[in-house]
Amino acid sequence: MPTESTSVDYVERVNLAIDFIVQNLDQCIQLDDVARVACFSPFHFHRIFRTLVGETLKQFVRRLRLERALHVMSHQRDRPLTEIALASGFASSSDFSRTFKQRYGVPPSVFDIDTFRHDNREHLKATAGPGQEHLLERLQPGENPDGFEVTLRELPARTVAYIRVTEPFQGVPVIEAAQRLMAWADERGVGDRPWLGYMWDDPEIVALEDCRYDVGVEVDDVQPAGEIGRIEFPPMLVAQVEVRGKIDLEQRAIDWIWGTWLPRSPYVPTDQPSFEAWIGRPFAHGAEYYELHMQLPVMRG
């Protein structure tokens, strides 16, 4: 059996592989290339990746491509399916349609994305616990009872040290990861740098058990080590909304910027994740009250 140190080393290397896949999802991804990034032989990488991730590399890549396509279908309704297929990494529209039907039962041209998202939202609400479902009630398009306003910001390229959390909706693992990363950052004198939280997956599209959330801090440089990963974010334009309140306020901000502001703007979302840019440190006010800037990476449509 692998030792604890060996297991941590495997997590580090699989995270390198996942980051490579996400950043190259629209390209041809070969097992040999991903294994090389993770510093494994292709044979050993295939077995280790399947053990730690729960899917083979092929299954993982195919699922991420489908989920990216669903995300685009949700927010760019007029975009041609062929264009979505190619941008998501499929070789052709027929390849996309065949793979889509295998997973969802119908071709993408007749898929009911609204019902799909609604059902997943109801599942997400159930994670809030008995009597707390109202905290995740949807804000209807056009409504803005909180007076949210968008500020457009140009952000420079950033290097981020992160800890990745799987199944983040359990709550406690995210807080514990933030505490570990803050201790790590304080030891290196970077604890007062900007702090980020970001999720690569949309829980209204991706099964909750497949979602990944990164707690990160901006650094000048870092080498991946154990559970501490490193990622480079390019310069980007973000639509920013300030949130100071409980989870229901953040959820309404998310609904408003995606459901009201974005469709009425000249912008479309990019393939970068949305960010929680903490005002101060993560969970500085506990797990019930948040102060942060929600940042949606966008570009001109």
Buried (B, 14 or more C-beta within 10 A) or exposed (E): EEEEEEEBBBBBBBBBBBBBBBBBBBEEBEBEBBBBBBEBEBEEBBEBBBEBBEBBBEEBBBBBBBBBBBBBBBBBEEBEBBEBBBBBBBEEBEBBBEBBBEEBEEEBEEBEBEEBBEEBBEBBBBBBEEEEBEBBBBBEEEEBEBEBEBEEEEBEEBBBBBBBBBBBBEEEBBBEBBBBBBEBBEEEEBBEBBBBBBBBBBBBBBEBEBBBBBBBBBBEEBEBEBBBBBBEBEEBBBBBBBBEBEBBBBBBBBBBBBBBBBBEBEBBBBBBBBBBBBBEBBBEEEEEEBBBBBBBBBEEE
